[in-house]
């Protein structure tokens, strides 16, 4: 695809650009343009001292660019990827969209007996019993018990089945690092998800060797193997392959800790959920005769009756949690649902480990940029393979209808971004600054990125910043803070 806005960087061009800004943007924009070179010098110094590669774009929210530096350089954005995912979800699905989990009675109900199985058909909801929504914990089980009691069911002749086939069975992205898979932030995402598809372990390191003190929720199907030692370094890794019954904990933890908290991935959420729901029903004297099962290939239950529908919180709330807490599993579920919607029903299943080709196509057509500028490998940014340009990020930001006088309460996307210096992963950014900014951060080893909006003198500005290859991300954060302070002074 033809690239646009590629101009020579020479003195004549800079003079023409200055004259354009003096004419088109009197007042505030003239001041910002005059401050761009000193601000860029801060980034150049950071690059030279730390061996980093930096790209940045600052624009007005109508798309008029005020500053650009290496704007077409392809760099890894880490969790800033979530902005493309959440923005696409809001645009494609709508901010009032809710994930729906349907419960079916696959058989007639006679004499207090369901003469068949209870099937819970997952709708991709990543928020069921989520750590990030504690007030919603247990709602699915409570609603299910109530629905069965209202029907007078005391016995299920068949089994409790959880159908997690909506997105296929490859919930773990093949482009993620092995060291991430098995940890709570690298868990698979399926058509049915529970408890963020994670298990919390508490380790005790008071003895000669660390041991497991307790597991929440209890997971009897897993055999835990500890190759773990105590030491000064706090570095623990979980290896839990999908659908496995074996789990490995390795690394080291500090000594003399009674309850060291560790979150690991749940390898088979559908089977675990089915077993948990079966036990929950039994506690209310509703007994399922057969063993529970988790399914990742959809069974045939076309004649089953819908017993109840369970709906999630609205999408704008889920997007807010995704960006505020940088939740990978939420982002992957949103990516899956966007991909499925964009496919318009072509194919009965979408493998969730696939690259988000539908979302890439959506944004490249909308932004009119080459696909090389939006080279995504997942919806969360956990894959180190992802490459985007600061120009592509900025184009997405300016397309999200944030205007001069927009209040966060009026714009779901703007509201989803944490306030710098106060909230989320940007709580320590611009801590003592008078600037007001709503930004999403992204970081991994050698990657630090920020993107979002800065409000200055009553006007919102879109800012996209990526730094790669530096030894310490803290220096990239400091350079970005200094840049903003110099540019918006």
LODO-892485 format. One record per residue (C-alpha): x, y, z. Coordinates in steps of 0.02 Angstrom, whole numbers, plus 50000, padded with zeros to 5 digits. Each point is the difference from the previous one (the first is absolute). Layout:
LODO-892485
XYZ;...
***
This chain:
LODO-892485
500005000050000;500655017349959;500745009350148;499415017650033;500725015550084;501794995149962;500915016749983;501825004849990;500775005950162;500925015649944;500085018450042;498785005349864;498714987550060;500195005750181;499775018249951;498454995849897;499314989750144;500305014350121;499105012349886;498554987849983;499814998550188;500145018850027;498575002349877;498904985050042;500204998850188;500225017050080;500375001750186;500194983450089;500594989749850;501335012949956;500704997950175;499994981149988;500875000249832;501375011250069;500284987450140;500134984649891;501875000449964;500565001850182;498794986050045;500684988649862;501775003650060;499544991650166;499534984149906;501555000449891;501095001550155;499104985250078;500284989749841;501855004249995;500334996550184;499004983850014;500104992249827;498125001649980;498875002149850;498625012950028;498475005349901;498715013050047;498545009549924;499025014250078;498465006649914;498405009250028;498524988250016;499375005049827;501564991849928;501075015549970;501774994650045;501025011950108;501554989250024;500664984149923;501624990750027;500374983049922;498114998649979;500154985749873;501274989650096;499314982750043;500204996850187;499294988150129;498555008550094;499724986950139;498345003350089;499625015749900;499354986849878;498464999350113;499485017249936;499754993149824;499004985550073;498895010150118;499715013749872;499504987149869;498854991550126;499115016350039;499815004049815;499534982749938;499004992950145;499345016150077;500255006250178;498364992050057;500504982649940;499944986250131;500714982549992;498624987050021;500194982850078;498504988749964;499474985350106;499024985949916;498974985750069;500394986049877;498494989550045;498275001050075;499695004450181;498844987350083;499714996150183;501415011450060;501234991749880;500865007449848;500024984849886;501595004849913;501495011450026;500215018050055;501035009249868;500835016750034;500425007749832;501395012950021;499865016349906;501825005050022;499695010350158;501705003050084;499235007550157;499124985450085;500634999250181;501405011949949;501225006950129;499745017149922;498125000350037;499874993050178;498235006350021;499444988649858;500794984350072;498894984550004;498575007949903;499944986549866;499874986050128;498675009150102;498955003749845;500154982049942;499464992850168;498515011850002;499504995449821;500034981350039;499065002450164;498655009849910;499794985349881;499934988150148;501554990449945;500794989250136;500894987349890;500945000749835;500014982949918;501435004849885;501495010950034;500515018350019;500885004749838;500905016349966;500125004049815;501535011149970;500044997849811;499545017649944;501795004649953;500694982649973;501204990850114;501675008849970;499825012650139;501875003050025;500825010849868;501444991149912;500925016649988;500185002150188;501594995750093;500034983350091;500535008850160;498375009949995;498844985449963;499494991950162;500015016250098;498375009250035;500395013749873;500334987149862;498504988850025;498974993349856;498345008249957;498544989349941;498155000349965;499714997750187;501145008150128;499964999850189;500995008750136;501085008449866;500504982049957;501215000850144;500394991050163;500735008650153;501294990250100;500705004850169;501754993750033;500884998150167;501905002550000;500344997750185;500624982149984;501514992449915;499065000849834;498505010549948;498344990750004;498225003649945;498975006350145;498325001649911;499205001449828;498515011149953;498954994249917;500434982050042;500494990349844;500144981450042;500314995049818;501715008649998;501604992250064;501205013550058;501884997549985;501125012250094;501795002649942;500125015250109;501315006850118;500165014550121;501195014249964;500215018849990;499285000549825;498115000149986;499744991249834;498664986749981;499334992349840;498524988549970;499944987949855;498244993449975;499704993749822;498205001349936;498904984950043;501414992350103;499834991850170;501805004350044;500615016950061;501785005750038;500545014150114;501835004849985;501175014150051;500295007650171;499065009650135;500615009450153;500144989550160;498855000750151;498385004949914;498454991150062;498835004249857;500915004749840;498655003749871;500214992749827;498734999649859;500124986449868;499024996249843;498514988250006;500344986849865;498214994349966;498735013450051;498504991149926;500284983850095;500415009150160;498445010849985;498894985049965;500674991050154;499835015550109;498205003249942;499554981750028;500655001350179;499095016450026;498354992449944;500274985150115;500185012150147;498215005449960;499394982049984;500005000049811;500964984349953;500764996549829;500154981249978;501434999749874;501745007550005;500255018049943;500805003749832;500815014649909;499795001249812;501005009949872;499094992949848;498185004750000;498804985650033;498344998149911;498625006650114;498865008449874;498454993450086;500515006050173;498975013350090;500795016050064;499894999750189;500805017050031;501125013449926;501445007450099;500645016749937;501605009250041;500225018050048;499925011949850;501485001449884;500495017650053;500304993450177;501014985149936;501045011549890;500335011450148;500654985450104;501024993549853;500955016449976;500055005550182;500664983350066;500814994349836;499124983150007;500664988449864;498574987450011;498695013649978;500925006949849;500154982949920;498144996650026;499565016849921;501164996249855;499154983249975;498265007649999;500525013949881;500784987149883;498444989450005;498885015049965;501095006449858;499994982749921;498095001849982;499694981750035;501284993049879;500504983750085;499224992850155;501535002350110;501405012250021;501624993750072;500455012650134;501874997149978;499935007049823;500715017149964;498635013249995;499945001749811;498235006950003;500485013750121;501585004149902;498965001549841;498715010650092;501295012650059;501075000749843;498465003849895;499375012850126;501695008650018;500524997549818;501734994150054;501004985149942;499794983950099;501865000750040;499595014650116;498804989150100;500824983150015;499054992450147;500184982350066;498685000350137;498735011450083;500945003450161;501795004049950;500734985250095;500864993749842;501735008049975;499784998149812;498755014249981;500585015449904;499055016349973;500435017949957;499685015250107;499065007149851;498784985350000;499695001850187;499705018649978;498804996949857;498984988350109;499975012750142;499425014349891;498624989049929;499184996850169;498965016150004;500895009150139;499715018549970;500565016250079;498675000450136;499714981250019;499734994150178;500524982150043;498224995950053;499455003949822;501274988849914;500214981750051;501734998649922;500695015650084;499254994650165;500844982949986;501735007850011;500735002450174;500485017350060;501895002350003;500675002950174;498444992750081;499434983249930;500474983249930;501664996549918;500345018849975;499795004350184;501835004950016;500085009549834;499905019250006;499764998450188;500395018150041;499535007649834;498635012749965;499624990949838;498404989949991;500204984249897;499054983949970;501224986949937;500224981349975;501734993250034;500854984849927;501594991850061;501044984349987;501874997250001;500755013849893;498305007449956;499135015250073;498535008149913;498635012650041;498505005649900;498465010250035;499525018050025;500755015350085;498885014750047;500885016849992;499155017050011;498294992349973;500484990249844;500284981149984;501524994149903;500364982249942;501724993350047;500824983649949;501744995450063;501014983949981;501774996450062;500874983649962;501694992050040;500465010450153;500834991250147;498845007550130;498205004849968;500055012750141;501115011149892;498734999249858;498625005250120;501065014550061;500385005749822;498154999549956;499555010350154;501345012749958;499385000649820;498205003550052;500545013150125;501065009049871;498734998949859;498475004950103;500825013550106;
***
